[in-house]
Amino acid sequence: MGKGDGSFYPAVAFGSAGYGAESVAVADLNGDGSLDVLVANCAVSGQKACGSRSKGTIGVLINNSSPMTPSAATTDFGFAVAPESNRVAPLRK
């Protein structure tokens, strides 16, 4: 993330609730005006292998808009099969 003076804050790595990221989608998921990230993983954390029997996950990383104290809420939806991609679309009641 840029500091606004031409420089950047140090890189921060976040877990994505799984292994083998297959797809990334970016959108404002919670309506706070900040972009959040969804990651489709081909396997659960610790599995370290992807294949037809992999149980995949979708990691949801919520942006808290604070570059100095970043935090990400990561959710494992625990799919029975590995997701290969993800999409973002508005949901209405």
Backbone bond lengths (Angstrom), bond angles and torsions (degrees), N, CA, C in turn:
res aa  C-N    CA-C-N  psi(-1)  N-CA   C-N-CA  omega(-1)  CA-C   N-CA-C  phi
1 M - - - 1.437 - - 1.524 107.81 -
2 G 1.322 116.81 137.72 1.456 121.56 -179.36 1.519 112.68 -76.59
3 K 1.344 115.12 145.38 1.460 121.15 177.94 1.520 112.19 -84.13
4 G 1.339 117.46 -12.25 1.455 120.96 -178.51 1.525 112.48 94.24
5 D 1.325 117.36 0.17 1.465 121.20 179.43 1.524 111.85 -119.26
6 G 1.326 117.09 16.81 1.460 121.79 -179.01 1.520 113.17 91.67
7 S 1.324 117.60 -3.26 1.457 120.88 178.08 1.530 109.74 -113.42
8 F 1.320 116.15 173.42 1.453 121.88 -176.85 1.520 111.33 -124.35
9 Y 1.324 116.06 152.90 1.457 120.66 170.61 1.519 107.82 -71.79
10 P 1.335 118.59 157.09 1.466 120.48 177.92 1.532 111.28 -59.39
11 A 1.325 115.80 149.28 1.469 121.11 178.34 1.518 110.07 -65.08
12 V 1.316 115.98 143.08 1.465 122.54 177.74 1.527 107.18 -127.55
13 A 1.327 116.75 129.91 1.464 120.93 178.81 1.523 109.81 -99.02
14 F 1.327 116.54 136.79 1.452 122.69 177.97 1.516 109.30 -120.32
15 G 1.305 117.16 145.34 1.456 121.27 171.98 1.521 109.12 -71.49
16 S 1.318 116.07 155.32 1.470 119.35 -178.97 1.521 111.97 -119.49
17 A 1.326 117.46 23.31 1.471 122.93 178.48 1.518 112.10 63.59
18 G 1.317 116.78 30.26 1.453 119.10 178.62 1.506 112.81 176.96
19 Y 1.323 115.27 -167.32 1.463 123.45 -177.72 1.524 108.70 -131.38
20 G 1.316 116.16 145.46 1.463 120.64 175.39 1.509 113.36 72.78
21 A 1.323 116.76 63.05 1.468 120.68 -179.76 1.523 110.05 -56.69
22 E 1.324 116.43 125.34 1.464 122.87 -178.18 1.524 111.83 -102.19
23 S 1.328 116.88 -30.46 1.458 120.96 -173.64 1.524 109.32 -156.43
24 V 1.335 115.64 147.61 1.465 121.94 177.94 1.526 108.18 -129.20
25 A 1.325 116.58 136.15 1.463 122.24 174.22 1.519 107.50 -127.92
26 V 1.328 116.54 142.96 1.464 122.30 -178.51 1.524 108.87 -124.13
27 A 1.343 116.53 129.67 1.464 121.67 179.55 1.524 108.68 -164.65
28 D 1.311 116.65 161.90 1.464 122.03 173.40 1.525 107.33 -83.06
29 L 1.316 116.94 94.76 1.469 121.55 -173.55 1.520 113.86 -78.67
30 N 1.322 117.26 -30.04 1.459 119.54 -174.80 1.525 114.02 -111.11
31 G 1.342 117.63 10.32 1.456 121.88 174.12 1.515 115.79 70.73
32 D 1.349 117.50 21.89 1.462 119.76 -179.64 1.522 113.39 -94.41
33 G 1.341 117.48 2.39 1.456 121.53 179.33 1.519 114.24 87.83
34 S 1.333 118.65 -2.15 1.467 122.97 178.35 1.523 109.50 -108.62
35 L 1.334 115.80 144.29 1.460 119.88 -179.90 1.524 110.84 -76.95
36 D 1.317 116.24 135.40 1.454 124.04 177.03 1.527 108.50 -112.13
37 V 1.332 117.97 168.34 1.457 121.59 -174.02 1.524 110.75 -127.03
38 L 1.336 115.97 134.92 1.468 122.42 170.73 1.517 107.63 -113.84
39 V 1.339 116.87 135.91 1.459 121.63 -179.35 1.526 108.78 -126.26
40 A 1.336 117.13 123.27 1.463 121.89 174.48 1.526 107.78 -89.27
41 N 1.331 116.59 118.58 1.463 122.72 -179.35 1.525 109.81 -107.82
42 C 1.334 116.92 141.50 1.459 120.28 -177.81 1.521 113.40 -81.17
43 A 1.345 117.77 -10.16 1.465 120.45 -179.87 1.520 110.05 -151.86
44 V 1.329 116.51 161.56 1.459 121.04 177.53 1.521 109.68 -75.30
45 S 1.330 116.22 159.94 1.461 120.89 177.20 1.520 109.94 -55.88
46 G 1.323 116.37 137.25 1.450 121.14 178.69 1.520 114.84 88.17
47 Q 1.340 117.65 -14.28 1.457 119.98 -178.69 1.523 111.22 -73.75
48 K 1.313 118.43 -39.69 1.462 125.49 176.15 1.516 115.40 58.67
49 A 1.306 117.93 20.20 1.466 121.28 175.75 1.519 109.01 -154.06
50 C 1.313 115.53 143.13 1.460 121.43 179.01 1.522 108.71 -117.07
51 G 1.303 115.81 145.28 1.459 119.88 178.52 1.511 110.18 -178.59
52 S 1.326 115.97 -172.55 1.464 120.54 -175.69 1.527 112.77 -65.29
53 R 1.333 118.29 -18.80 1.459 121.17 -179.76 1.522 112.17 -104.21
54 S 1.321 117.15 9.58 1.460 120.85 -179.23 1.521 111.17 -71.31
55 K 1.320 115.97 140.98 1.462 122.03 172.03 1.524 106.03 -98.32
56 G 1.317 117.81 108.79 1.451 121.53 -175.27 1.513 114.09 -87.84
57 T 1.322 115.13 175.32 1.456 122.04 179.63 1.521 110.59 -138.39
58 I 1.316 116.42 160.75 1.456 122.72 166.56 1.518 105.96 -117.52
59 G 1.308 116.97 117.44 1.452 121.71 177.68 1.519 109.29 -90.51
60 V 1.345 117.62 134.69 1.461 123.13 178.93 1.519 107.70 -116.38
61 L 1.317 115.97 112.96 1.457 121.22 -179.15 1.523 108.22 -109.12
62 I 1.316 116.52 112.18 1.460 122.48 -176.96 1.530 109.66 -91.39
63 N 1.314 116.48 126.79 1.460 123.67 -179.95 1.525 109.00 -78.24
64 N 1.350 116.41 125.78 1.460 119.00 177.75 1.523 112.34 -98.92
65 S 1.344 117.43 7.31 1.476 124.44 175.90 1.517 114.16 62.12
66 S 1.321 118.17 21.65 1.455 121.55 178.66 1.526 108.88 -122.15
67 P 1.341 117.98 97.02 1.461 120.44 -175.41 1.525 113.95 -66.40
68 M 1.310 118.59 -23.67 1.455 120.45 -178.75 1.534 112.17 -82.70
69 T 1.303 117.68 -27.86 1.469 121.48 178.40 1.522 109.49 -130.29
70 P 1.340 116.25 63.52 1.464 119.01 -176.87 1.528 111.57 -67.14
71 S 1.301 115.09 144.83 1.460 119.89 173.12 1.518 107.51 -143.46
72 A 1.302 115.60 149.73 1.461 119.89 -179.74 1.514 109.46 -134.25
73 A 1.301 116.12 128.21 1.461 121.02 172.37 1.514 106.24 -85.01
74 T 1.313 117.40 121.41 1.446 121.36 -177.42 1.519 109.09 -114.35
75 T 1.309 116.38 129.05 1.457 121.01 -176.25 1.519 110.43 -120.43
76 D 1.312 116.35 130.54 1.458 122.17 176.00 1.527 107.36 -99.64
77 F 1.331 117.36 109.97 1.451 120.93 179.60 1.529 112.14 -80.67
78 G 1.336 117.60 -12.56 1.455 122.38 173.60 1.513 115.82 58.37
79 F 1.321 117.28 57.52 1.462 120.64 178.28 1.527 111.14 -67.85
80 A 1.320 116.53 150.71 1.462 121.19 178.36 1.522 111.46 -71.47
81 V 1.326 117.30 -27.81 1.463 122.36 176.20 1.519 108.49 -126.97
82 A 1.301 116.30 158.67 1.458 121.13 -176.04 1.521 111.95 -73.60
83 P 1.337 118.07 127.32 1.464 119.67 174.62 1.522 109.55 -72.55
84 E 1.312 116.75 144.18 1.453 120.91 178.80 1.518 112.12 -104.68
85 S 1.327 116.82 -15.86 1.459 120.39 177.65 1.515 108.49 -159.42
86 N 1.311 115.78 170.36 1.464 120.98 175.67 1.521 108.22 -142.07
87 R 1.303 116.63 158.30 1.460 123.31 179.54 1.520 108.25 -138.34
88 V 1.306 115.42 156.15 1.455 120.94 178.61 1.516 107.92 -120.83
89 A 1.328 116.78 132.36 1.461 121.92 178.56 1.526 108.42 -148.12
90 P 1.329 118.22 148.70 1.460 119.46 178.46 1.529 110.68 -69.47
91 L 1.317 115.04 140.05 1.465 121.29 176.26 1.515 108.06 -111.12
92 R 1.305 116.37 135.79 1.463 120.77 -178.49 1.521 109.57 -122.66
93 K 1.330 115.21 151.08 1.464 119.99 177.52 1.505 109.96 -77.67
